[in-house]
Amino acid sequence: MANITRYNSLEDIFSDLTRGFWVKPVGAPAGEALKMKVDVTEDDKAYTVHAEMPGVKKEDIQVDVYGDQVSIRAEVKQEKEEKKGEKLLHSERYYGMVSRSFGLPGEVDDKATVAKYQDGVLDLTLPKKSGNDARRISVQ
């Protein structure tokens, strides 16, 4: 035997079709917590990376350079407490990992790379490898 559902209006039909569609998934990161904004520029001698990571400690940042690939990783820890007198009214904690990886147009001299972190901003200077590796082959 079939179940028959009676709808009173178009709003009831729309409500059934969109049920659960607007619900935020469980475990989704809150707002700006996982974002790392990165700017990459290039001049004749080096690539410069400017990565914004507010609230991250210098010890929690890891930078890996392999050939023309750059990977930046940081552990994010944020704690917030609101107290009134001796009562704890509100407490939030967030722990997680944020990372970015990207390729550059040319290889990087990883031995001469310089990384500086100050005021929530990581600045990388990635010198280009000398062009001695490439050579023109004559066709016979």
N, C-alpha and C positions, 0 to 999 in steps of 0.2 A: 504494500500500500504506500502511496506517495504522500510526502508531507507537503502541505500547501501553506504558503505564507501569504498573509494578507497585508498589503501596503496601503497606508492611508494617503500618502502624498509622494511627490517626487523627492522631497527632502528625506523621507525614510529610505528610499532606494539609494540615494547618494550616500547617506550615512552608512548603509551596509557595505557599499562598494569601497569606501575609503577607510573602513575600520582598521586601525592598526597602522595605517600608512604614515601618519604624522608622529608616530611614537619614536623617540630617540633611542637608538640601539643601546643595550646595556654594555658597559665597558668602553664606550666612546670617550675619548679624551675631552676634557673640559676646555673649551675656548682656545686661548692662545698658548696653552701649556706646551704643546709639542711643535711649535713652529720655529724654524731657524731661517732668517732672511739672509741670503748670500748674494753679494755683488762680486763679479769677476771682471777685472780689467787687464789690458795687455799693453806693454810698450815694447821697444826693440830688445830689451835685455831680460825682462821678467814678466810673469803674471802676478797680479796682486789680487788676493781674496780678502774680502771684508765680510765677516759673518757676525750677525747680531745674536747674542745668546745671553739675555739678561737673567740674572739670578743664578748663574752657573759659576761654580768655583773653578779656578785655574787647574787644580789637581784632578778635576773630573772630566777634563777635555783630552781627547785622543785624536791625533792627526796622523794619517797614513798617506804616503806618497809612493806610488809605484809606476814608473814610466810616465805616462800622460794621465794617469788616474789619481784623483785626490779624494780622500774620504775623511770626513770630520764627524766625530761622535762625541756626545756629551751626556753625562748622567744628570738629570734634573731632579732637584729636591726642593719642594716648596712646602712650608708649614705656616699656618696662620691661626692665631688664637685671639679671641676677643673675650676679655674678662671684665667683670664689673664687681669690684670688691673682691671677695673670695670665690664667687661663683663663676664657673666657666659657662659662658653663654653660647659660644660658637667656636668650633675647631674644624679646620680643614687641612688635609695633608695630600700631597701629590708626589709620587716618585715614578720616574720613568726614564726612558732613553730617547734621545733625539739624534738623528744622523742625516747627513747629506753626502752623496757621492756624485762625482761628475768627471767627465773627461775634458782634457784641454787639447787644443789643436796641435801641440808639439810636446815632446818629452821635457821633463823637469830635472834639473840637477838637484837630486834629493840631499846631497851632502852640504849644499850651500843654502838650503831652505831656512828661512827665519820665521818664527812664530811668536807673536806678542799678544797678550791678553790684558785688556784694561777697561774698566767701567762697562763690562758686559759685551765688549766687542773684541773679536779675534781677528787679528790682521796677519795674513800670511804673505810672505814674499817668496815666490817660487821662481828662481832664476832658470832661464831656458838653457838647455844643453847646447853646446856648440854644434854647429852644422857639419862637423867633420865626418859624421856617419854616412852622409849621403854623397853619392858621386854619380856622374853622368857616364853612361855606358855607350860607347860608339857601336853603331850597327855596321856589320860587315856584309 
